[in-house]
């Protein structure tokens, strides 16, 4: 009998490969009643499917394609084995969410399995949630681990994971959001590694409440210069009465964050971030650039202001990166930045809330400052 549909987990390459194999197995025999126009294939292929649960009527929920299993024949697959595998154990339950295939290796170079990723997000979840809750999210999924295909996802067209929500914006676009730690773990169960929130909350999507300057250095730039650039940005904004926070990017750079009162729309705040980046870059044009072109970045630090705009995102504080080493975008105290080495932090280290990130007070960008910087 049919067990449900699987509509996610496919890359275009996987779809094309599956289509070729299915075309070879076309059949005129219809084993079930169905609407006209259905193409039937002989049941000879075995696929591995992740799913949340088996319903009372025997159907799967939240099915996601993983891969074909060439090591098994169709005769070896039985429902009782599938049902037994779906039961799981207490060790694979995280915040009430069952982590299927908990032993699957997500970071091959580091030997980190899926369950450890879920436990990491459980551990830092209370720190992260204030920066995720009620905010549109862009997600990077890696169903096969970082050694397989990875892709960004901004909505769920078929199955929405448990405790995860969808919302339709005024322009008709659909966005993902969560309101609980259970929702965060549910995303991890669905193969999500990276979580990138918008710079505005759903309650007022047109007015940002956080801005970011992403310091992205050329590979030849010394780490000490990257840290120096962060201090320059801090001091420039501090000179205008604006207090910033800093975090690692989880890569080779740093993020300087400015949390705001929701006073101005994107049409003012995006040019503001560019004007700030330009003012800092002018202090040393040989060291900085604000141009996205790779050809003009050689030997320089790119002050990326383009992460600010409607729909633009940035990796969440304490967010994991889908790279060897399992690096984490880690909030810091400014006083600790000077002694930070380029290695940064990985998911296997302890984390806490830095003093500079406690009780962050949203700030106002004045009309006077906008005018001074030539905005508006």
N, C-alpha and C positions, 0 to 999 in steps of 0.2 A: 504494500500500500504506500501511497505518497507520504513523505515525512516533512514536507514544508519546502520553502524556497530559500535560496541563498543568493543574495544580491550584492554583497560587498566582499572585499578582500581580493578583488581582481585588479591587476594592472592591464594595460592594453596589450602588452606582450603575452600575458597569461591568457587573455580572452582569445587572441588570435590563435595561439597554440591549441587551446581547447576546442575551438571551432573546427580546426583542421582534423583533430582526432574524432570529433563527433560526426563530421560529414562522412567519414569512412564507415560509420556504424549506423547510417540511416536505416530505418525499418518502416515497412508499411503496416506492420501489426500494431494496433493500439491497445495496450494492456488495460487502460482505464478510460472511462468516459471523459471526454473533454470537448471544449469548443473547437470548431473548425479552425484550420490554420496552424495547428500544433504539429511540429516536426518531432517524430519519435526516434529514439536511438536505442540500439541494443544495450542492455545494462552490463557492460563489460569493463568500464573504467571504475576505479576506486579512488575516491577523493577524501582527503582529511578536512573536516569541517569543524571549526570552533563554534560553540553555541552556549547560550546562557543556561538553558534547561530544556527538558522534555516535558511538554504539557500533558495533561491528563488524557487527551485523545491521541497521544503518541507523536505529536509534531514537535519539531525543534523551534526554539525561539532565538532571535538574534543570530542567525547563522552567518558565518563568515568563512569564505574559502581560504584554505591554507596552501594546499598543494595536492597534486596527484600522488598516489602511492603505488609505484611500480613494483614494490616488493610484496604486494598482496594481490590475490585474485579476488574477483567478485564473490566466488563461492565461500571465501573465508570470512566474509562480513556478515554478522548476525546481529539482530536488534538487541538480544540480551546482553551482548558484550558492550554495545553502545550505551545501553541504560546503566550497566554497571560502571562504565567509565565516567558517566555523568554524575555519579553520586559524590565522588570526591571524599576527602577526609577533613577533619577539623583543622589540620595544619594549613590547608589551602583556602580557608575562609578568612577573608580580610575585611573587617568592618561590615560583615554580613554578606559580602560579595564572594562567590566562589571563583577562585582563579583556576581556570582550566589549563591543562598542560603546564602545571607550575614548574616543571623541570626543564622546559624549553629554554635553551640558552639564547639570551637576548644580546649580550655583549660577548662574542666569542673570544676575543683577545683577553678578556678579564674573567671569563668563566662565570658570568653573572646570569642567573636564570630569571624567568618571568616572576616567580614568587618573590624573589629578593627585590625586584623593582617595585612590586606592589607594597611590600613591607617598608621600603624606603619612603614611598609617597604617604603611607600611613603615618610614618614617623614625623615627616615634615609637614603633613597636611594642615595642621592647626596654624602653622606659620604662614602657609601659602594662601589659605582660603580667603583672607581679607583682600587679596589681590586678584582673586578669581571670581568670587561670588557675585552673581548678578551682572556679569560682564560677558559680551560675546567673546568666543574663543576660536582660535585656529589651532588645529591639532596636527601633529606629525605622527603618523602611524607606521609601525614596523611589525606587521603580523608575523614575519619570519625572523625577527631580530634584525640588527643593523647590518648583518651580512646579506640580507635579502632586499627586496624592494621596499622603499620608503616613499611616502606620499603625504602631502598636506590635505586636510579635509576641513571645510568650513561649515558643512551641514551634513545631516544624515537623511538621505532620500528614501531609504527603505526602512531599516530597523533602528530605532533609537535605543541605546543601551539603558538598562534600568537606572533610575535616579538621575538621568541626564535629560535635559529639557531642550525644546526647540521653540523659537519665537520668530514670528514674521514681522519684519520691520515695515515702516510706512512705504518704503520703496518697493516692497514685495519680496525682498531677499530674506532668506531664512538663516538664522544663526543658532549656534549651539551655546548653551550656558548651563551652569550647575549652581546649586545652592547648598551643597553639603559635602562632607568628606566622603560619604558613600558614593556620591556622584563622581568624585575624583577617582576613587578606586575602580568604579565601573568603567571609566575610560581606559584605565590601565589594563583591565581585563580584556578590553576590546583592542588591545595592541597599541595604545597610545603611549608614546615616550615623551614627546615635547609638547608643552602647553603654552600657547602664545595669546595672552589677552589683548583686547583692544585698549586704547587709551581713554575710552569713555565707557560709562556704565549704561545699562539698558534704560535706567530711569531718566536719562537725559543724553541720548546718544549723540546729539549734535554739538555738545559742549564738553571738551575733554577735561579730565581731572588729573591727568598725569602726562608729562612730556618726557622724552628720552633723547639723549645724545649718545650715539653708539660710536665709540672710538675703535676704529677698525684699522690696525696698522699693517703696512706692507711687511712681508716676512723678514726684511732686512732691518727693520726698525728695532732698536734695543728696547727691552721691557721698561727700563727706567724712563725712557721718553714717553711711553704710553701713560705711565703713572703721572708724569709731569703734565701731560695734556689734560688729564682729569682734574688735577689741582688748578690748572689755569681756568678751566670751565667753572669750577667751584668758586674761584675767587672773582671771576668776572660777574657771575650771577649774584654772588654774595655782596659785591660792591653796589649792586642795585637792590639790596634788601631781600634777596631771595635765597633761601636755604635749600641745599640739595642733599640727596643721598647718592651713594655709589654702590655698585655691585659688579662682580665679575660677569663676563658674558657667557662663561662656560667654554670659551674658545681662547683666542689670543688677545682679546680686547677687554674694554670696560664700558659700563653703562652709567652715565650720570643722569639721575632722575630728579624731576621737579614735580611735586604733588601740588595740585591747584584747587582753588575754589572755582566752581563752574560758572564763570562770568562771561567768557568769550567763546565764540564758535571756532570751528576749524579754520574758517577763512581768515582769522586773525592769528591763531596759534601756530599754524604751520609756517607762515612767513616769519613769525617771531622766532621759531627754532632755527630757521635758516639765517636770520639776521644775527642771532647770538653766535652760531657757528662761524659765520663770516667775520664777525668782530674778533673772535679768538684766533682764527686762521690768519688774519691780517697782522697779528703780532709776530708771526714767523712764517711767511709764505713758503720758505724752503722746507719747513717741517710739517706743515698742515695743508690739506686740501678739503674743499667741500663739494668737489665734483665727483659724481659717481663713476665716471669713466675709468676703467681699469688702467688704460694707457697713461693716465695722468696721476696715478697713485704711487708710482715707483719711488721707494725710499721715503714715503710720507705716511702720515696718519690721516686717514679719511674720517672726518667728523660727519658721521651720517645723521642727518636731520630728517631724512625721508621716512623714518619710522613714525612720524607724526602726521596724522591725517585720518579722515574717516575710513575705517576698515583696516588701517595699518596696525601692525602688532609688534610685540617684543616678547622675548622669552620671559616667563614669569619668574619672580624671585623664588629661589630654591628649586627652579625647574631643571629637570634632567636634560642633557643634550645627547642626541643620537650619534655619538662618536666613540671611538676607542678610548678607554679610560673612564667612561661613565662620569664625565665632568658635570658639575652643577653650577648654575648661575647664582652665585652666592652673595647676599647682602653683607656689607662691611661697615665698620666705623671708619670715618676718614682718618683717624689717628692710626689705624692699623694698615692703611693702604701703603704707606711708605716702606714698610718692611715685608710686604707681600711679594712672594716670588712668582714667576710666570706660570708655575705649575697649576696654581689655583687649588680647587677643591674637587673631590670626587664624592660619589654617593655613599661611600663606606666610612666617611668621617662624621663626627658628631656635629650637630648644628644647633645654634641658638639665635635668639633675636638680638641683634646688636643694639647698643644704646642709641645710636643715631636713627634707628628705625622704630623706636618706641614712641608711641603717641605722636606720630607725624601730624603736624598742623597744616592743613591746606592753606596755600598762600594766594594772594591776588597779584596778577600782573597789571600794573597801573596803565591807564591810558597815556600818562606822561612818558612812561618807558617805551610803550609802543611807538609813540610819536618820535622819541629820541632815536629809536632804531629804524625809523623810516617805514613802519608798518601801519597800514591803514590810511 
